[in-house]
Amino acid sequence: MKRINRSSINIHVPLACSRACHGPGKQAHVQNNEEVVHQRILNVCLVIILCCVSYWPLIANPTETQLRKLERELLTAYVMLDFVSLERLYADDYTYIDDKGELLNKKQVVEMVRTAAFRVDSIVVTNSRIRTYGNTAIISGVRTFHRLGRILNTARYTEVWVNRNRRWQCVSNQLTSLPEKQ
């Protein structure tokens, strides 16, 4: 009988079985309960690591995740004519430069939404990029504004967000219309 000692757990394997099952001169590999448990722990750890790698951008930068959520809230407020949300998301000193170069303040923009002077069915964002600098963030990209199944405008945008008293608010926004694609 061959005696195998693994992690202080003694397993007795008949020598005949060892030679018959694995050929002459080969060692029998027997997994004990402790090895099985270790293997399962390693497998679980591997799954957790793979999940973390998949979600790393969300885990690594919670500020970016929060700003993307606020940007979605802002655009939803325009579509839903939710001027109350705009009041909350825009800082009191907010300024907006529209695609025609006109400068508007928070009160003017909120009033434009309140009266439905600016009405869209959807706003599609592409090429969005967020850069953070301490308590300041710049969001830029392209927005396409849709109304009644057609494109009203496609514009490149830049927004400046500031974190004041643990609260992000948009302080400035500029749109530049892009030429229509032929």
C-alpha positions, -999 to +999 in steps of 0.1 A: +000+000+000+013+035-009+009+063+016+002+098+004+004+127+028-014+159+016-019+188+039-018+167+069-047+145+056-036+109+051-050+091+021-041+055+016-041+042-020-033+006-027+000+004-045-015-020-071-042+006-080-015+033-083+005+012-108-025-002-126-043+031-130-014+053-139+012+030-152+046+019-138+066+047-122+037+073-122+023+088-091-014+086-084-029+121-081-056+121-055-075+152-046-085+154-010-114+175+003-090+204+011-077+206-024-113+206-038-122+234-015-091+254-025-099+249-062-135+261-057-122+292-038-098+299-066-127+295-092-149+319-072-120+344-070-115+342-107-151+349-114-151+379-091-119+393-107-135+389-142-166+407-130-146+436-115-126+440-147-158+442-168-172+469-145-139+486-138-148+519-155-178+522-133-159+512-101-128+532-109-145+565-114-177+570-095-176+608-103-179+600-140-208+577-133-225+604-113-219+630-139-233+608-167-264+602-146-268+640-141-264+646-178-292+621-185-314+638-159-307+672-176-316+660-211-347+642-198-358+674-182-357+691-216-377+664-232-402+662-204-404+700-200-394+695-164-383+730-154-381+721-117-353+696-124-335+723-145-337+747-115-319+721-094-293+710-120-283+745-132-263+767-108-277+802-101-248+817-121-254+794-151-248+807-186-257+792-219-244+801-253-267+787-280-259+776-315-265+812-328-240+827-303-267+842-280-259+843-243-287+833-219-288+829-181-305+803-160-338+823-157-341+826-195-333+790-202-358+777-175-385+800-188-379+788-224-386+752-211-415+763-189-433+779-219-423+750-243-405+775-265-379+748-269-396+714-275-380+682-285-390+645-284-355+631-279-319+641-275-293+616-287-257+619-273-227+606-291-189+609-287-194+619-250-163+625-230-159+635-194-128+651-179-125+660-142-102+685-126-108+683-088-142+698-082-147+708-119-157+686-148-160+692-185-185+671-205-183+673-243-197+655-273-224+657-299-261+660-293-288+654-319-322+670-312-353+652-326-389+665-330-418+647-347-395+621-363-370+645-378-337+660-368-340+696-357-303+701-350-270+683-345-245+703-324-212+698-306-215+707-270-193+716-240-207+717-205-189+728-173-200+712-140-188+723-106-191+704-073-202+729-047-211+717-012-210+680-023-235+687-052-227+688-089-243+716-109-239+728-145-225+763-146-220+767-183-230+752-216-222+760-252-236+745-284-221+748-319-243+735-348-227+710-371-233+713-408-260+690-422-248+658-438-255+657-475 
